[in-house]
Amino acid sequence: MSPSALSALLAVAAASVVLAQPDPAAPTPLYSKHYAYPSGIPYQVDYNTAAIRGPQVGYNICNSTTDNQQSMCQTSFANHIDDFCLWAPPKPNSTIGDSEGQEVAWCTKRGHGTRLIPNGALKGVQVVKTPNYIQFVGFIDQVQINIAPNDYGGELDPHGADMRGNPLGALMYSNAFPSNNGNNNSYQQVSDWTNFMGGDAFCMKICDPNGHNQGQLCQNIYDRLGCEFNAPNNAKNGTFEVCEGEDAIPPGVYVSAGQTLTYFQPPESLGPITTVPYAPIAPASSNCVTYHSTDLYAHLPTPTSGAASTAINLGNSHGATRSSSAGAAASTSNGASAVGISSVATVAGVVFAMVFLS
């Protein structure tokens, strides 16, 4: 990346910090709170009852006593294709926009003290390991993890308008970074991460705390652009694979007529985003290993019929509106089709998009 592009990225990141206003009752940003796993983790990271949004709804000390489908654990893990968690609501039939501060961890492996993603809910997963981050992208029956059908969701991250994160008090750990030297028993806290949920799909990117360019590679300022722009990928429904890959160009950065430029997401007050000046490109990947889902997730619990509901709550306390119209497929430079599902689906107004191979 050119110095001018990096400077522009740092400038917009600084501007986003200015726009975000820490809660006076809870002034320490979530991303700057660090806890050794497991001995240093408090019962609750965000316990301040005087804060505007109140304290977090769950807890961060999670163990065998909380290892059940009613767990309110808000400590998450992203390790391997058979061992990762997603943020999703604690109550059935919830929209991400209404529940973003209360999401809990839903995991693929027992032992983290969390809820488990029901068997069969995951329809395809691609994990790409790059020099500086690990990216999880996939397809999921979202009603099985309490997300309302037809909710196209939004972004969860350790920032938020009050810098307390969404969900509040959320912690993220991993044992899979190169800097961990292959020690699966030693977890590193991840401070730069992003997780988009909705539209029966998800993407999550976690940046190596000892890597380079974490703040740009795991940006949290393009929350209206969804997975297609924040986590370019070649994930395929029905395929479960792990690949090696190169770092993507940071979100918002693109090259036009030989110049490196930076696109800035417009404010929501200007209405839906209808055009973006560039098409995201999924970086090259190699050494992909394919798995059978039954080998990865056979131990997961049977889905319960009570997880789904036909009633969908489309309102929220911030007055945002929602739509759920699917955009037409558009050809991309990597030979895939970008299926854009536009939705003012959260307070941020997300355009959630995935990349499907044609």
Disulfide bonds with the S-S distance in Angstrom:
Cys62-Cys73 2.10
Cys85-Cys107 1.96
Cys203-Cys227 2.06
Cys207-Cys218 2.22
Cys243-Cys288 2.07
